[in-house]
Amino acid sequence: MASNFKIGLQARHKVIHMNLLGDFDGSSACELINTLKEYCGKFEKIFIHTRGISSIHPFGLNVFQTNLNTAKNQLQDIIFTGKYGCEIAPYQCCIN
């Protein structure tokens, strides 16, 4: 994992916000996938905020999009925001 990557979590009612901070590489992508697996189905909406990402490594992007199938059923409940939201998000799950 990128030594500076962190996922900040803020849960309120049936919504959780995941704030991504640092470099997004392959290990960071795996950490995000595992975090999504843990919280999908427990919350009505998941917001993934990307404004804190410093850089995206192409391998990390590939790992994330390839392994996102585990949360595919709940993609309508996952919303990506921020600078890299539309780059990371599959399909039309982003807000700028």
C-alpha positions as CSV (number, residue, x, y, z in Angstrom):
1,M,0.0,0.0,0.0
2,A,1.2,3.5,-0.7
3,S,2.6,4.6,2.7
4,N,0.6,7.7,2.7
5,F,-2.8,6.2,1.7
6,K,-5.7,6.3,4.2
7,I,-9.4,6.0,4.2
8,G,-11.2,8.3,6.6
9,L,-14.7,7.0,7.5
10,Q,-17.6,9.1,8.7
11,A,-21.0,7.4,9.3
12,R,-24.2,9.2,10.0
13,H,-27.6,7.5,10.0
14,K,-27.7,5.3,6.9
15,V,-25.0,7.1,5.0
16,I,-21.2,6.6,5.1
17,H,-18.5,8.9,3.7
18,M,-15.2,7.5,2.7
19,N,-12.5,10.1,2.3
20,L,-9.5,8.8,0.3
21,L,-6.2,10.4,1.1
22,G,-2.8,9.9,-0.5
23,D,-1.6,7.9,-3.5
24,F,-3.9,5.4,-5.1
25,D,-1.9,2.3,-6.1
26,G,-2.7,-1.4,-6.3
27,S,-2.6,-2.0,-2.6
28,S,-4.7,1.1,-1.9
29,A,-7.3,-0.2,-4.4
30,C,-7.4,-3.5,-2.6
31,E,-7.9,-1.7,0.7
32,L,-10.8,0.3,-0.8
33,I,-12.4,-2.9,-2.2
34,N,-12.2,-4.6,1.2
35,T,-13.7,-1.5,2.9
36,L,-16.5,-1.5,0.4
37,K,-17.2,-5.2,1.0
38,E,-17.4,-4.5,4.7
39,Y,-19.9,-1.6,4.4
40,C,-22.0,-2.4,1.3
41,G,-25.4,-3.5,2.4
42,K,-25.1,-1.9,5.8
43,F,-25.7,1.7,4.5
44,E,-28.2,3.1,2.1
45,K,-25.6,5.4,0.4
46,I,-21.8,5.3,0.3
47,F,-20.0,8.4,-0.8
48,I,-16.4,8.0,-1.9
49,H,-14.6,11.4,-1.9
50,T,-11.5,11.6,-4.0
51,R,-10.4,15.2,-3.4
52,G,-7.6,14.0,-1.1
53,I,-6.0,11.7,-3.6
54,S,-2.5,12.9,-4.6
55,S,-2.1,10.7,-7.6
56,I,-3.6,7.6,-9.3
57,H,-1.3,4.8,-10.5
58,P,-2.8,3.1,-13.6
59,F,-2.2,-0.3,-12.0
60,G,-4.3,0.8,-8.9
61,L,-7.1,2.0,-11.1
62,N,-7.1,-1.3,-13.0
63,V,-7.1,-3.4,-9.8
64,F,-10.0,-1.4,-8.4
65,Q,-12.2,-1.5,-11.5
66,T,-11.4,-5.2,-12.1
67,N,-12.3,-6.2,-8.5
68,L,-15.3,-4.0,-8.1
69,N,-17.5,-6.8,-9.2
70,T,-18.0,-7.8,-5.6
71,A,-20.1,-4.6,-5.0
72,K,-21.7,-4.6,-8.4
73,N,-25.2,-5.2,-7.1
74,Q,-25.0,-2.0,-5.0
75,L,-23.3,0.3,-7.4
76,Q,-26.4,2.6,-7.5
77,D,-25.7,3.2,-3.8
78,I,-22.1,4.2,-4.3
79,I,-21.3,7.8,-5.4
80,F,-17.9,9.0,-6.2
81,T,-17.1,12.7,-5.8
82,G,-14.1,15.0,-6.3
83,K,-11.2,15.4,-8.7
84,Y,-10.7,11.7,-9.5
85,G,-14.3,10.6,-8.9
86,C,-15.2,10.1,-12.6
87,E,-11.8,8.5,-13.3
88,I,-12.2,5.8,-10.6
89,A,-15.9,5.3,-10.7
90,P,-17.4,2.6,-12.9
91,Y,-20.3,3.6,-15.2
92,Q,-22.1,6.8,-14.2
93,C,-21.5,6.7,-10.4
94,C,-19.8,10.1,-10.0
95,I,-20.5,13.7,-9.2
96,N,-18.0,16.4,-9.9
